[in-house]
Amino acid sequence: MNKLKSPVNIHDNYHAHVYFEQETLEFARVLCQQANDLFTLQVGRVHQKPIGPHPKWSCQITFSSTDFEQFIPWLDENRQGLSVLVHALTGDNLQDHTEFAYWLGSGVELNIDIFRPS
């Protein structure tokens, strides 16, 4: 895995994927709901299985560059040890999940092979 990069606000739109396990499921639900309530962000389903390139259970939060400066510090301060992938939404999934991928907490190895041509 590449050196972990902290999130930087250089793109128009982003996803934050909050990773969790059975033991932290309820905390993750509350955290994602708080993101919706406090910042009026689009929060996806809480997936209790790996989805797409994400090898752990996760919840996706969609936000823009205008939300970034308030949301990311809040998320980092309130994640209580959960790993969070923050990535750009440029339309290039491979690049978004590699070059434009940033982390709050420990990084997780993604299954990026799904974005490579067969």
Backbone atoms as SQL, in Angstrom:
CREATE TABLE atoms (id INTEGER PRIMARY KEY, chain TEXT, resi INTEGER, resn TEXT, atom TEXT, x REAL, y REAL, z REAL);
INSERT INTO atoms VALUES
  (1, 'A', 1, 'MET', 'N', 0.851, -1.174, 0.000),
  (2, 'A', 1, 'MET', 'CA', 0.000, 0.000, 0.000),
  (3, 'A', 1, 'MET', 'C', 0.895, 1.234, 0.000),
  (4, 'A', 2, 'ASN', 'N', 0.492, 2.259, -0.710),
  (5, 'A', 2, 'ASN', 'CA', 1.237, 3.508, -0.752),
  (6, 'A', 2, 'ASN', 'C', 1.169, 4.209, 0.594),
  (7, 'A', 3, 'LYS', 'N', 2.082, 5.167, 0.772),
  (8, 'A', 3, 'LYS', 'CA', 2.069, 5.989, 1.979),
  (9, 'A', 3, 'LYS', 'C', 0.695, 6.658, 2.095),
  (10, 'A', 4, 'LEU', 'N', 0.151, 6.668, 3.305),
  (11, 'A', 4, 'LEU', 'CA', -1.164, 7.254, 3.518),
  (12, 'A', 4, 'LEU', 'C', -1.098, 8.765, 3.375),
  (13, 'A', 5, 'LYS', 'N', -2.098, 9.309, 2.720),
  (14, 'A', 5, 'LYS', 'CA', -2.184, 10.756, 2.522),
  (15, 'A', 5, 'LYS', 'C', -3.396, 11.282, 3.274),
  (16, 'A', 6, 'SER', 'N', -3.194, 12.415, 3.944),
  (17, 'A', 6, 'SER', 'CA', -4.321, 13.078, 4.605),
  (18, 'A', 6, 'SER', 'C', -5.170, 13.767, 3.554),
  (19, 'A', 7, 'PRO', 'N', -6.476, 13.875, 3.786),
  (20, 'A', 7, 'PRO', 'CA', -7.357, 14.510, 2.804),
  (21, 'A', 7, 'PRO', 'C', -6.998, 15.970, 2.531),
  (22, 'A', 8, 'VAL', 'N', -7.045, 16.326, 1.252),
  (23, 'A', 8, 'VAL', 'CA', -6.843, 17.705, 0.822),
  (24, 'A', 8, 'VAL', 'C', -8.010, 18.106, -0.067),
  (25, 'A', 9, 'ASN', 'N', -8.394, 19.356, 0.013),
  (26, 'A', 9, 'ASN', 'CA', -9.563, 19.852, -0.713),
  (27, 'A', 9, 'ASN', 'C', -9.135, 20.435, -2.058),
  (28, 'A', 10, 'ILE', 'N', -8.973, 19.555, -3.045),
  (29, 'A', 10, 'ILE', 'CA', -8.546, 19.994, -4.382),
  (30, 'A', 10, 'ILE', 'C', -9.489, 19.520, -5.489),
  (31, 'A', 11, 'HIS', 'N', -10.597, 18.912, -5.110),
  (32, 'A', 11, 'HIS', 'CA', -11.560, 18.386, -6.071),
  (33, 'A', 11, 'HIS', 'C', -12.924, 19.017, -5.808),
  (34, 'A', 12, 'ASP', 'N', -13.847, 18.835, -6.741),
  (35, 'A', 12, 'ASP', 'CA', -15.190, 19.404, -6.569),
  (36, 'A', 12, 'ASP', 'C', -16.079, 18.559, -5.662),
  (37, 'A', 13, 'ASN', 'N', -15.978, 17.233, -5.805),
  (38, 'A', 13, 'ASN', 'CA', -16.862, 16.325, -5.078),
  (39, 'A', 13, 'ASN', 'C', -16.096, 15.136, -4.543),
  (40, 'A', 14, 'TYR', 'N', -16.639, 14.550, -3.466),
  (41, 'A', 14, 'TYR', 'CA', -15.968, 13.469, -2.755),
  (42, 'A', 14, 'TYR', 'C', -16.956, 12.439, -2.222),
  (43, 'A', 15, 'HIS', 'N', -16.389, 11.279, -1.902),
  (44, 'A', 15, 'HIS', 'CA', -17.038, 10.277, -1.062),
  (45, 'A', 15, 'HIS', 'C', -16.165, 10.091, 0.166),
  (46, 'A', 16, 'ALA', 'N', -16.793, 9.875, 1.302),
  (47, 'A', 16, 'ALA', 'CA', -16.123, 9.376, 2.499),
  (48, 'A', 16, 'ALA', 'C', -16.747, 8.015, 2.782),
  (49, 'A', 17, 'HIS', 'N', -15.912, 6.999, 2.918),
  (50, 'A', 17, 'HIS', 'CA', -16.394, 5.654, 3.243),
  (51, 'A', 17, 'HIS', 'C', -15.934, 5.340, 4.657),
  (52, 'A', 18, 'VAL', 'N', -16.882, 5.253, 5.561),
  (53, 'A', 18, 'VAL', 'CA', -16.610, 4.930, 6.955),
  (54, 'A', 18, 'VAL', 'C', -16.596, 3.411, 7.065),
  (55, 'A', 19, 'TYR', 'N', -15.464, 2.838, 7.481),
  (56, 'A', 19, 'TYR', 'CA', -15.324, 1.389, 7.624),
  (57, 'A', 19, 'TYR', 'C', -15.574, 0.981, 9.073),
  (58, 'A', 20, 'PHE', 'N', -16.244, -0.165, 9.237),
  (59, 'A', 20, 'PHE', 'CA', -16.577, -0.642, 10.580),
  (60, 'A', 20, 'PHE', 'C', -16.745, -2.145, 10.551),
  (61, 'A', 21, 'GLU', 'N', -16.914, -2.705, 11.737),
  (62, 'A', 21, 'GLU', 'CA', -17.132, -4.140, 11.908),
  (63, 'A', 21, 'GLU', 'C', -18.357, -4.343, 12.794),
  (64, 'A', 22, 'GLN', 'N', -18.690, -5.575, 13.068),
  (65, 'A', 22, 'GLN', 'CA', -19.858, -5.890, 13.897),
  (66, 'A', 22, 'GLN', 'C', -19.826, -5.115, 15.217),
  (67, 'A', 23, 'GLU', 'N', -18.648, -5.068, 15.843),
  (68, 'A', 23, 'GLU', 'CA', -18.515, -4.442, 17.164),
  (69, 'A', 23, 'GLU', 'C', -18.729, -2.925, 17.109),
  (70, 'A', 24, 'THR', 'N', -18.504, -2.323, 15.966),
  (71, 'A', 24, 'THR', 'CA', -18.615, -0.867, 15.842),
  (72, 'A', 24, 'THR', 'C', -19.781, -0.452, 14.934),
  (73, 'A', 25, 'LEU', 'N', -20.640, -1.396, 14.589),
  (74, 'A', 25, 'LEU', 'CA', -21.764, -1.137, 13.689),
  (75, 'A', 25, 'LEU', 'C', -22.662, -0.018, 14.196),
  (76, 'A', 26, 'GLU', 'N', -23.106, -0.091, 15.430),
  (77, 'A', 26, 'GLU', 'CA', -24.039, 0.915, 15.937),
  (78, 'A', 26, 'GLU', 'C', -23.381, 2.292, 16.011),
  (79, 'A', 27, 'PHE', 'N', -22.123, 2.341, 16.421),
  (80, 'A', 27, 'PHE', 'CA', -21.413, 3.618, 16.440),
  (81, 'A', 27, 'PHE', 'C', -21.327, 4.204, 15.035),
  (82, 'A', 28, 'ALA', 'N', -21.008, 3.377, 14.044),
  (83, 'A', 28, 'ALA', 'CA', -20.904, 3.849, 12.658),
  (84, 'A', 28, 'ALA', 'C', -22.245, 4.377, 12.155),
  (85, 'A', 29, 'ARG', 'N', -23.325, 3.681, 12.487),
  (86, 'A', 29, 'ARG', 'CA', -24.664, 4.160, 12.107),
  (87, 'A', 29, 'ARG', 'C', -24.930, 5.558, 12.661),
  (88, 'A', 30, 'VAL', 'N', -24.632, 5.738, 13.935),
  (89, 'A', 30, 'VAL', 'CA', -24.863, 7.032, 14.588),
  (90, 'A', 30, 'VAL', 'C', -23.972, 8.102, 13.968),
  (91, 'A', 31, 'LEU', 'N', -22.715, 7.780, 13.738),
  (92, 'A', 31, 'LEU', 'CA', -21.783, 8.734, 13.136),
  (93, 'A', 31, 'LEU', 'C', -22.275, 9.202, 11.769),
  (94, 'A', 32, 'CYS', 'N', -22.692, 8.270, 10.938),
  (95, 'A', 32, 'CYS', 'CA', -23.179, 8.627, 9.597),
  (96, 'A', 32, 'CYS', 'C', -24.471, 9.436, 9.681),
  (97, 'A', 33, 'GLN', 'N', -25.348, 9.082, 10.604),
  (98, 'A', 33, 'GLN', 'CA', -26.583, 9.848, 10.785),
  (99, 'A', 33, 'GLN', 'C', -26.273, 11.270, 11.259),
  (100, 'A', 34, 'GLN', 'N', -25.300, 11.411, 12.139),
  (101, 'A', 34, 'GLN', 'CA', -24.896, 12.739, 12.595),
  (102, 'A', 34, 'GLN', 'C', -24.341, 13.562, 11.439),
  (103, 'A', 35, 'ALA', 'N', -23.588, 12.939, 10.545),
  (104, 'A', 35, 'ALA', 'CA', -23.071, 13.646, 9.363),
  (105, 'A', 35, 'ALA', 'C', -24.225, 14.192, 8.537),
  (106, 'A', 36, 'ASN', 'N', -25.273, 13.399, 8.389),
  (107, 'A', 36, 'ASN', 'CA', -26.458, 13.838, 7.661),
  (108, 'A', 36, 'ASN', 'C', -27.152, 14.978, 8.402),
  (109, 'A', 37, 'ASP', 'N', -27.341, 14.821, 9.686),
  (110, 'A', 37, 'ASP', 'CA', -28.078, 15.807, 10.478),
  (111, 'A', 37, 'ASP', 'C', -27.331, 17.138, 10.590),
  (112, 'A', 38, 'LEU', 'N', -26.026, 17.086, 10.830),
  (113, 'A', 38, 'LEU', 'CA', -25.245, 18.304, 11.054),
  (114, 'A', 38, 'LEU', 'C', -24.863, 19.036, 9.776),
  (115, 'A', 39, 'PHE', 'N', -24.611, 18.272, 8.698),
  (116, 'A', 39, 'PHE', 'CA', -24.081, 18.866, 7.476),
  (117, 'A', 39, 'PHE', 'C', -25.012, 18.736, 6.273),
  (118, 'A', 40, 'THR', 'N', -26.142, 18.060, 6.447),
  (119, 'A', 40, 'THR', 'CA', -27.102, 17.819, 5.371),
  (120, 'A', 40, 'THR', 'C', -26.418, 17.184, 4.162),
  (121, 'A', 41, 'LEU', 'N', -25.661, 16.119, 4.425),
  (122, 'A', 41, 'LEU', 'CA', -24.944, 15.404, 3.372),
  (123, 'A', 41, 'LEU', 'C', -25.742, 14.174, 2.956),
  (124, 'A', 42, 'GLN', 'N', -25.440, 13.692, 1.770),
  (125, 'A', 42, 'GLN', 'CA', -26.094, 12.483, 1.272),
  (126, 'A', 42, 'GLN', 'C', -25.389, 11.266, 1.873),
  (127, 'A', 43, 'VAL', 'N', -26.109, 10.522, 2.696),
  (128, 'A', 43, 'VAL', 'CA', -25.558, 9.344, 3.352),
  (129, 'A', 43, 'VAL', 'C', -26.202, 8.107, 2.743),
  (130, 'A', 44, 'GLY', 'N', -25.355, 7.188, 2.322),
  (131, 'A', 44, 'GLY', 'CA', -25.849, 5.956, 1.712),
  (132, 'A', 44, 'GLY', 'C', -26.198, 4.912, 2.759),
  (133, 'A', 45, 'ARG', 'N', -26.508, 3.734, 2.265),
  (134, 'A', 45, 'ARG', 'CA', -26.858, 2.620, 3.147),
  (135, 'A', 45, 'ARG', 'C', -25.664, 2.185, 3.975),
  (136, 'A', 46, 'VAL', 'N', -25.941, 1.600, 5.108),
  (137, 'A', 46, 'VAL', 'CA', -24.921, 0.980, 5.939),
  (138, 'A', 46, 'VAL', 'C', -24.802, -0.461, 5.461),
  (139, 'A', 47, 'HIS', 'N', -23.677, -0.757, 4.792),
  (140, 'A', 47, 'HIS', 'CA', -23.478, -2.090, 4.207),
  (141, 'A', 47, 'HIS', 'C', -22.789, -3.003, 5.204),
  (142, 'A', 48, 'GLN', 'N', -23.437, -4.117, 5.506),
  (143, 'A', 48, 'GLN', 'CA', -22.877, -5.099, 6.424),
  (144, 'A', 48, 'GLN', 'C', -22.259, -6.247, 5.642),
  (145, 'A', 49, 'LYS', 'N', -21.554, -5.890, 4.585),
  (146, 'A', 49, 'LYS', 'CA', -20.773, -6.814, 3.766),
  (147, 'A', 49, 'LYS', 'C', -19.868, -5.949, 2.886),
  (148, 'A', 50, 'PRO', 'N', -18.789, -6.526, 2.375),
  (149, 'A', 50, 'PRO', 'CA', -17.948, -5.764, 1.452),
  (150, 'A', 50, 'PRO', 'C', -18.721, -5.418, 0.182),
  (151, 'A', 51, 'ILE', 'N', -18.522, -4.199, -0.306),
  (152, 'A', 51, 'ILE', 'CA', -19.200, -3.707, -1.517),
  (153, 'A', 51, 'ILE', 'C', -18.149, -3.082, -2.427),
  (154, 'A', 52, 'GLY', 'N', -18.182, -3.420, -3.720),
  (155, 'A', 52, 'GLY', 'CA', -17.255, -2.817, -4.679),
  (156, 'A', 52, 'GLY', 'C', -15.813, -3.028, -4.253),
  (157, 'A', 53, 'PRO', 'N', -15.015, -1.952, -4.249),
  (158, 'A', 53, 'PRO', 'CA', -13.602, -2.098, -3.888),
  (159, 'A', 53, 'PRO', 'C', -13.354, -2.132, -2.383),
  (160, 'A', 54, 'HIS', 'N', -14.415, -2.009, -1.598),
  (161, 'A', 54, 'HIS', 'CA', -14.285, -1.873, -0.148),
  (162, 'A', 54, 'HIS', 'C', -14.310, -3.252, 0.515),
  (163, 'A', 55, 'PRO', 'N', -13.200, -3.647, 1.153),
  (164, 'A', 55, 'PRO', 'CA', -13.097, -4.998, 1.704),
  (165, 'A', 55, 'PRO', 'C', -13.738, -5.155, 3.084),
  (166, 'A', 56, 'LYS', 'N', -14.269, -4.062, 3.632),
  (167, 'A', 56, 'LYS', 'CA', -14.901, -4.097, 4.954),
  (168, 'A', 56, 'LYS', 'C', -16.317, -3.555, 4.848),
  (169, 'A', 57, 'TRP', 'N', -17.087, -3.736, 5.898),
  (170, 'A', 57, 'TRP', 'CA', -18.403, -3.115, 5.981),
  (171, 'A', 57, 'TRP', 'C', -18.197, -1.606, 5.924),
  (172, 'A', 58, 'SER', 'N', -19.137, -0.894, 5.311),
  (173, 'A', 58, 'SER', 'CA', -18.931, 0.545, 5.144),
  (174, 'A', 58, 'SER', 'C', -20.244, 1.294, 4.943),
  (175, 'A', 59, 'CYS', 'N', -20.131, 2.606, 5.101),
  (176, 'A', 59, 'CYS', 'CA', -21.217, 3.528, 4.795),
  (177, 'A', 59, 'CYS', 'C', -20.605, 4.683, 4.015),
  (178, 'A', 60, 'GLN', 'N', -21.241, 5.049, 2.923),
  (179, 'A', 60, 'GLN', 'CA', -20.745, 6.100, 2.043),
  (180, 'A', 60, 'GLN', 'C', -21.432, 7.432, 2.319),
  (181, 'A', 61, 'ILE', 'N', -20.630, 8.492, 2.400),
  (182, 'A', 61, 'ILE', 'CA', -21.139, 9.845, 2.571),
  (183, 'A', 61, 'ILE', 'C', -20.646, 10.669, 1.392),
  (184, 'A', 62, 'THR', 'N', -21.557, 11.308, 0.672),
  (185, 'A', 62, 'THR', 'CA', -21.204, 12.137, -0.475),
  (186, 'A', 62, 'THR', 'C', -21.199, 13.593, -0.045),
  (187, 'A', 63, 'PHE', 'N', -20.148, 14.318, -0.433),
  (188, 'A', 63, 'PHE', 'CA', -20.049, 15.726, -0.068),
  (189, 'A', 63, 'PHE', 'C', -19.248, 16.484, -1.121),
  (190, 'A', 64, 'SER', 'N', -19.291, 17.802, -1.040),
  (191, 'A', 64, 'SER', 'CA', -18.612, 18.645, -2.025),
  (192, 'A', 64, 'SER', 'C', -17.463, 19.413, -1.382),
  (193, 'A', 65, 'SER', 'N', -16.722, 20.113, -2.222),
  (194, 'A', 65, 'SER', 'CA', -15.598, 20.917, -1.737),
  (195, 'A', 65, 'SER', 'C', -16.067, 22.014, -0.785),
  (196, 'A', 66, 'THR', 'N', -17.301, 22.471, -0.940),
  (197, 'A', 66, 'THR', 'CA', -17.803, 23.512, -0.038),
  (198, 'A', 66, 'THR', 'C', -18.072, 22.963, 1.372),
  (199, 'A', 67, 'ASP', 'N', -18.314, 21.653, 1.488),
  (200, 'A', 67, 'ASP', 'CA', -18.523, 21.009, 2.788),
  (201, 'A', 67, 'ASP', 'C', -17.210, 20.570, 3.432),
  (202, 'A', 68, 'PHE', 'N', -16.177, 20.409, 2.618),
  (203, 'A', 68, 'PHE', 'CA', -14.924, 19.763, 3.013),
  (204, 'A', 68, 'PHE', 'C', -14.311, 20.355, 4.284),
  (205, 'A', 69, 'GLU', 'N', -14.110, 21.659, 4.323),
  (206, 'A', 69, 'GLU', 'CA', -13.353, 22.305, 5.403),
  (207, 'A', 69, 'GLU', 'C', -14.011, 22.158, 6.773),
  (208, 'A', 70, 'GLN', 'N', -15.322, 22.001, 6.815),
  (209, 'A', 70, 'GLN', 'CA', -16.007, 21.771, 8.100),
  (210, 'A', 70, 'GLN', 'C', -16.215, 20.282, 8.363),
  (211, 'A', 71, 'PHE', 'N', -16.570, 19.535, 7.317),
  (212, 'A', 71, 'PHE', 'CA', -16.921, 18.132, 7.495),
  (213, 'A', 71, 'PHE', 'C', -15.719, 17.254, 7.831),
  (214, 'A', 72, 'ILE', 'N', -14.635, 17.371, 7.102),
  (215, 'A', 72, 'ILE', 'CA', -13.491, 16.471, 7.307),
  (216, 'A', 72, 'ILE', 'C', -12.891, 16.608, 8.713),
  (217, 'A', 73, 'PRO', 'N', -12.639, 17.799, 9.224),
  (218, 'A', 73, 'PRO', 'CA', -12.146, 17.878, 10.608),
  (219, 'A', 73, 'PRO', 'C', -13.144, 17.305, 11.628),
  (220, 'A', 74, 'TRP', 'N', -14.435, 17.543, 11.403),
  (221, 'A', 74, 'TRP', 'CA', -15.454, 16.982, 12.294),
  (222, 'A', 74, 'TRP', 'C', -15.408, 15.459, 12.251),
  (223, 'A', 75, 'LEU', 'N', -15.350, 14.897, 11.034),
  (224, 'A', 75, 'LEU', 'CA', -15.324, 13.448, 10.874),
  (225, 'A', 75, 'LEU', 'C', -14.078, 12.860, 11.526),
  (226, 'A', 76, 'ASP', 'N', -12.935, 13.489, 11.327),
  (227, 'A', 76, 'ASP', 'CA', -11.694, 12.998, 11.917),
  (228, 'A', 76, 'ASP', 'C', -11.767, 13.027, 13.446),
  (229, 'A', 77, 'GLU', 'N', -12.327, 14.064, 13.985),
  (230, 'A', 77, 'GLU', 'CA', -12.427, 14.211, 15.441),
  (231, 'A', 77, 'GLU', 'C', -13.429, 13.239, 16.066),
  (232, 'A', 78, 'ASN', 'N', -14.435, 12.831, 15.309),
  (233, 'A', 78, 'ASN', 'CA', -15.533, 12.028, 15.865),
  (234, 'A', 78, 'ASN', 'C', -15.535, 10.565, 15.453),
  (235, 'A', 79, 'ARG', 'N', -14.596, 10.123, 14.662),
  (236, 'A', 79, 'ARG', 'CA', -14.607, 8.749, 14.124),
  (237, 'A', 79, 'ARG', 'C', -14.182, 7.692, 15.140),
  (238, 'A', 80, 'GLN', 'N', -13.631, 8.091, 16.261),
  (239, 'A', 80, 'GLN', 'CA', -13.248, 7.191, 17.363),
  (240, 'A', 80, 'GLN', 'C', -12.508, 5.942, 16.895),
  (241, 'A', 81, 'GLY', 'N', -11.481, 6.149, 16.082),
  (242, 'A', 81, 'GLY', 'CA', -10.631, 5.043, 15.664),
  (243, 'A', 81, 'GLY', 'C', -11.056, 4.333, 14.402),
  (244, 'A', 82, 'LEU', 'N', -12.239, 4.613, 13.878),
  (245, 'A', 82, 'LEU', 'CA', -12.645, 3.979, 12.624),
  (246, 'A', 82, 'LEU', 'C', -11.793, 4.519, 11.479),
  (247, 'A', 83, 'SER', 'N', -11.498, 3.668, 10.520),
  (248, 'A', 83, 'SER', 'CA', -10.804, 4.097, 9.313),
  (249, 'A', 83, 'SER', 'C', -11.822, 4.689, 8.354),
  (250, 'A', 84, 'VAL', 'N', -11.419, 5.783, 7.689),
  (251, 'A', 84, 'VAL', 'CA', -12.298, 6.433, 6.724),
  (252, 'A', 84, 'VAL', 'C', -11.500, 6.707, 5.451),
  (253, 'A', 85, 'LEU', 'N', -11.996, 6.183, 4.346),
  (254, 'A', 85, 'LEU', 'CA', -11.439, 6.500, 3.030),
  (255, 'A', 85, 'LEU', 'C', -12.162, 7.734, 2.516),
  (256, 'A', 86, 'VAL', 'N', -11.397, 8.740, 2.119),
  (257, 'A', 86, 'VAL', 'CA', -11.948, 9.931, 1.473),
  (258, 'A', 86, 'VAL', 'C', -11.359, 9.951, 0.081),
  (259, 'A', 87, 'HIS', 'N', -12.220, 9.970, -0.942),
  (260, 'A', 87, 'HIS', 'CA', -11.687, 9.998, -2.305),
  (261, 'A', 87, 'HIS', 'C', -12.482, 10.951, -3.179),
  (262, 'A', 88, 'ALA', 'N', -11.788, 11.453, -4.182),
  (263, 'A', 88, 'ALA', 'CA', -12.400, 12.364, -5.145),
  (264, 'A', 88, 'ALA', 'C', -13.412, 11.630, -6.013),
  (265, 'A', 89, 'LEU', 'N', -14.301, 12.392, -6.611),
  (266, 'A', 89, 'LEU', 'CA', -15.253, 11.881, -7.605),
  (267, 'A', 89, 'LEU', 'C', -14.978, 12.623, -8.915),
  (268, 'A', 90, 'THR', 'N', -14.063, 12.082, -9.696),
  (269, 'A', 90, 'THR', 'CA', -13.686, 12.727, -10.959),
  (270, 'A', 90, 'THR', 'C', -14.286, 12.038, -12.171),
  (271, 'A', 91, 'GLY', 'N', -14.854, 10.849, -11.975),
  (272, 'A', 91, 'GLY', 'CA', -15.353, 10.060, -13.091),
  (273, 'A', 91, 'GLY', 'C', -14.403, 8.946, -13.483),
  (274, 'A', 92, 'ASP', 'N', -13.189, 8.942, -12.928),
  (275, 'A', 92, 'ASP', 'CA', -12.205, 7.886, -13.176),
  (276, 'A', 92, 'ASP', 'C', -12.062, 7.090, -11.881),
  (277, 'A', 93, 'ASN', 'N', -12.808, 5.984, -11.777),
  (278, 'A', 93, 'ASN', 'CA', -12.840, 5.215, -10.532),
  (279, 'A', 93, 'ASN', 'C', -11.473, 4.720, -10.088),
  (280, 'A', 94, 'LEU', 'N', -10.643, 4.261, -11.034),
  (281, 'A', 94, 'LEU', 'CA', -9.318, 3.773, -10.664),
  (282, 'A', 94, 'LEU', 'C', -8.479, 4.901, -10.065),
  (283, 'A', 95, 'GLN', 'N', -8.442, 6.026, -10.721),
  (284, 'A', 95, 'GLN', 'CA', -7.674, 7.161, -10.221),
  (285, 'A', 95, 'GLN', 'C', -8.254, 7.683, -8.893),
  (286, 'A', 96, 'ASP', 'N', -9.577, 7.743, -8.796),
  (287, 'A', 96, 'ASP', 'CA', -10.217, 8.225, -7.572),
  (288, 'A', 96, 'ASP', 'C', -9.864, 7.357, -6.365),
  (289, 'A', 97, 'HIS', 'N', -9.735, 6.044, -6.566),
  (290, 'A', 97, 'HIS', 'CA', -9.472, 5.126, -5.464),
  (291, 'A', 97, 'HIS', 'C', -7.985, 4.845, -5.262),
  (292, 'A', 98, 'THR', 'N', -7.121, 5.504, -6.032),
  (293, 'A', 98, 'THR', 'CA', -5.668, 5.329, -5.876),
  (294, 'A', 98, 'THR', 'C', -5.016, 6.700, -5.688),
  (295, 'A', 99, 'GLU', 'N', -4.792, 7.402, -6.769),
  (296, 'A', 99, 'GLU', 'CA', -4.111, 8.699, -6.721),
  (297, 'A', 99, 'GLU', 'C', -4.867, 9.731, -5.886),
  (298, 'A', 100, 'PHE', 'N', -6.190, 9.734, -5.974),
  (299, 'A', 100, 'PHE', 'CA', -7.015, 10.714, -5.265),
  (300, 'A', 100, 'PHE', 'C', -7.685, 10.127, -4.032),
  (301, 'A', 101, 'ALA', 'N', -7.045, 9.115, -3.427),
  (302, 'A', 101, 'ALA', 'CA', -7.554, 8.474, -2.208),
  (303, 'A', 101, 'ALA', 'C', -6.779, 8.989, -1.009),
  (304, 'A', 102, 'TYR', 'N', -7.504, 9.342, 0.038),
  (305, 'A', 102, 'TYR', 'CA', -6.930, 9.909, 1.254),
  (306, 'A', 102, 'TYR', 'C', -7.516, 9.169, 2.444),
  (307, 'A', 103, 'TRP', 'N', -6.846, 9.233, 3.596),
  (308, 'A', 103, 'TRP', 'CA', -7.277, 8.441, 4.746),
  (309, 'A', 103, 'TRP', 'C', -7.368, 9.245, 6.025),
  (310, 'A', 104, 'LEU', 'N', -8.374, 8.946, 6.788),
  (311, 'A', 104, 'LEU', 'CA', -8.466, 9.339, 8.193),
  (312, 'A', 104, 'LEU', 'C', -8.287, 8.028, 8.948),
  (313, 'A', 105, 'GLY', 'N', -7.247, 7.941, 9.753),
  (314, 'A', 105, 'GLY', 'CA', -6.959, 6.691, 10.447),
  (315, 'A', 105, 'GLY', 'C', -6.129, 5.767, 9.580),
  (316, 'A', 106, 'SER', 'N', -6.181, 4.502, 9.899),
  (317, 'A', 106, 'SER', 'CA', -5.400, 3.498, 9.177),
  (318, 'A', 106, 'SER', 'C', -5.979, 3.238, 7.799),
  (319, 'A', 107, 'GLY', 'N', -5.096, 3.032, 6.844),
  (320, 'A', 107, 'GLY', 'CA', -5.533, 2.676, 5.493),
  (321, 'A', 107, 'GLY', 'C', -5.961, 1.224, 5.428),
  (322, 'A', 108, 'VAL', 'N', -6.788, 0.926, 4.463),
  (323, 'A', 108, 'VAL', 'CA', -7.281, -0.425, 4.216),
  (324, 'A', 108, 'VAL', 'C', -6.982, -0.739, 2.753),
  (325, 'A', 109, 'GLU', 'N', -6.485, -1.930, 2.484),
  (326, 'A', 109, 'GLU', 'CA', -6.174, -2.329, 1.109),
  (327, 'A', 109, 'GLU', 'C', -7.478, -2.502, 0.324),
  (328, 'A', 110, 'LEU', 'N', -7.630, -1.714, -0.728),
  (329, 'A', 110, 'LEU', 'CA', -8.842, -1.764, -1.556),
  (330, 'A', 110, 'LEU', 'C', -8.693, -2.792, -2.661),
  (331, 'A', 111, 'ASN', 'N', -9.815, -3.303, -3.144),
  (332, 'A', 111, 'ASN', 'CA', -9.829, -4.207, -4.288),
  (333, 'A', 111, 'ASN', 'C', -9.983, -3.381, -5.567),
  (334, 'A', 112, 'ILE', 'N', -8.910, -2.759, -5.999),
  (335, 'A', 112, 'ILE', 'CA', -8.988, -1.871, -7.166),
  (336, 'A', 112, 'ILE', 'C', -8.979, -2.627, -8.489),
  (337, 'A', 113, 'ASP', 'N', -8.767, -3.943, -8.443),
  (338, 'A', 113, 'ASP', 'CA', -8.789, -4.740, -9.676),
  (339, 'A', 113, 'ASP', 'C', -10.128, -4.626, -10.394),
  (340, 'A', 114, 'ILE', 'N', -11.205, -4.329, -9.665),
  (341, 'A', 114, 'ILE', 'CA', -12.512, -4.223, -10.308),
  (342, 'A', 114, 'ILE', 'C', -12.574, -3.025, -11.258),
  (343, 'A', 115, 'PHE', 'N', -11.640, -2.095, -11.125),
  (344, 'A', 115, 'PHE', 'CA', -11.615, -0.915, -11.997),
  (345, 'A', 115, 'PHE', 'C', -10.676, -1.076, -13.192),
  (346, 'A', 116, 'ARG', 'N', -9.959, -2.183, -13.244),
  (347, 'A', 116, 'ARG', 'CA', -9.008, -2.419, -14.346),
  (348, 'A', 116, 'ARG', 'C', -9.707, -3.204, -15.455),
  (349, 'A', 117, 'PRO', 'N', -9.383, -2.901, -16.706),
  (350, 'A', 117, 'PRO', 'CA', -9.983, -3.671, -17.805),
  (351, 'A', 117, 'PRO', 'C', -9.584, -5.138, -17.722),
  (352, 'A', 118, 'SER', 'N', -10.481, -6.027, -18.096),
  (353, 'A', 118, 'SER', 'CA', -10.204, -7.484, -18.045),
  (354, 'A', 118, 'SER', 'C', -9.223, -7.899, -19.094);
